[in-house]
Amino acid sequence: MNMVEAKDFRIPIVGLGTWALRGRDCARLVEQAIRIGYRHIDTAQMYDNEAEVGEGVRASGLRSEVMVTTKVQPTLLAPRDLERSVKESLARLRLDAVDLLLIHWPNPRVPLAETLGAMAKMKREGFTKQIGVSNFTVALLAEANKVTSEPLVCNQIECHPYLDQDKVIAACRKAGMAVVAYSPVARGGAKDDKLMERIGKAYGKTAAQVCLRWLMQQGIVVIPRTSKAERLKENFAIVDFELSDAEMKEIAGLARRGGRIVDWTWSPKWD
Ligand SMILES: NC(=O)c1ccc[n+]([C@@H]2O[C@H](COP(=O)([O-])OP(=O)(O)OC[C@H]3O[C@@H](n4cnc5c(N)ncnc54)[C@H](OP(=O)(O)O)[C@@H]3O)[C@@H](O)[C@H]2O)c1
């Protein structure tokens, strides 16, 4: 298993995203993914599937080998809310602790230092092994790393060839944090990409696999989601080929204005 190291923490480079996976299908897919070899599962309070994710992890019989991430929703970042919500997440997951706990989105209504203080407390008290952030900008990363008492191991951000994230990736690297790419196959948009399809043909790989490999080859962790068992295997089979420098550059050229999929404009408007 390929790993990305950040601040003495090792993150399996291919994980399973679970947003929008629900019910028995979710539990079954998580279990199948782990059987195939996935050792990293990503959930969140907002996905309403922590119970099923926990069920899938337990059913695999491999809990101790699997890194489980959950994320605190942005309306619960005040310390008391955060602490209560993390304990509720663990009860839903039926786990003693998660491996990684993230702030899902920044919330400007709650001082970051207070939230990070509560995150650090969760780590010290054993409810999570590590802490990190998600959807943090360059400026927020600088502030977060300045005030946190525990190391922040990653920033989970939207990342795929259609979006130029060079600045925030550079900021993560400078801070020694891993980059975890969400929507890594552009919510399925990569699968019909002509350039990545053409490149993939030479390696016997699909456009989606080329897309994931392009991220992985930059040391970026990927967490593609699929509701289909056969695609679990496809998305995991990206370690047995290598893109050339020229191909890496060509794919980087796909970045365009308006390439972002997940809407950020609602984030400052928490009520
Ligand atoms: N931190 C955050 O704010 C945040 C935001 C968004 C997402 N995330 C996390 O990141 C994970 C992944 O992101 P995402 O779910 O937005 O998007 P994604 O993984 O880029 O795309 C998922 C979509 O792509 C399709 N797909 C997956 N693999 C494929 C393949 N090999 N070939 C063709 N189509 C494929 C899936 O369809 P099928 O089901 O039909 O295969 C699904 O519709 C989420 O599930 C979640 O865990 C985090």
The ligand as an ORCA input file, in Angstrom:
! r2SCAN-3c Opt
* xyz 0 1
  N     -14.379     17.791      2.483
  C     -15.361     18.135      1.674
  O     -15.926     19.229      1.739
  C     -15.794     17.150      0.623
  C     -16.576     17.595     -0.450
  C     -16.927     16.657     -1.419
  C     -16.510     15.334     -1.302
  N     -15.770     14.927     -0.234
  C     -15.325     13.517     -0.071
  O     -14.644     13.106     -1.247
  C     -15.276     11.954     -1.799
  C     -15.143     11.946     -3.308
  O     -15.673     13.099     -3.887
  P     -17.080     13.124     -4.675
  O     -17.941     12.052     -4.147
  O     -17.541     14.523     -4.617
  O     -16.674     12.894     -6.195
  P     -15.830     11.834     -7.043
  O     -15.291     10.765     -6.202
  O     -14.902     12.634     -7.903
  O     -16.927     11.282     -8.040
  C     -17.925     10.390     -7.667
  C     -18.770     10.151     -8.913
  O     -17.938      9.652     -9.950
  C     -18.381      8.399    -10.407
  N     -17.210      7.533    -10.534
  C     -16.367      7.115     -9.562
  N     -15.405      6.335    -10.059
  C     -15.623      6.263    -11.379
  C     -14.972      5.605    -12.450
  N     -13.896      4.850    -12.250
  N     -15.475      5.733    -13.704
  C     -16.564      6.501    -13.931
  N     -17.240      7.149    -12.959
  C     -16.776      7.032    -11.687
  C     -19.360      7.884     -9.369
  O     -20.439      7.240    -10.009
  P     -20.837      5.713     -9.638
  O     -21.331      5.729     -8.241
  O     -21.904      5.445    -10.653
  O     -19.597      4.894     -9.838
  C     -19.871      9.156     -8.711
  O     -21.000      9.657     -9.377
  C     -16.720     12.085     -1.286
  O     -17.439     10.905     -1.442
  C     -16.466     12.527      0.124
  O     -16.067     11.410      0.920
  C     -15.386     15.837      0.715
*
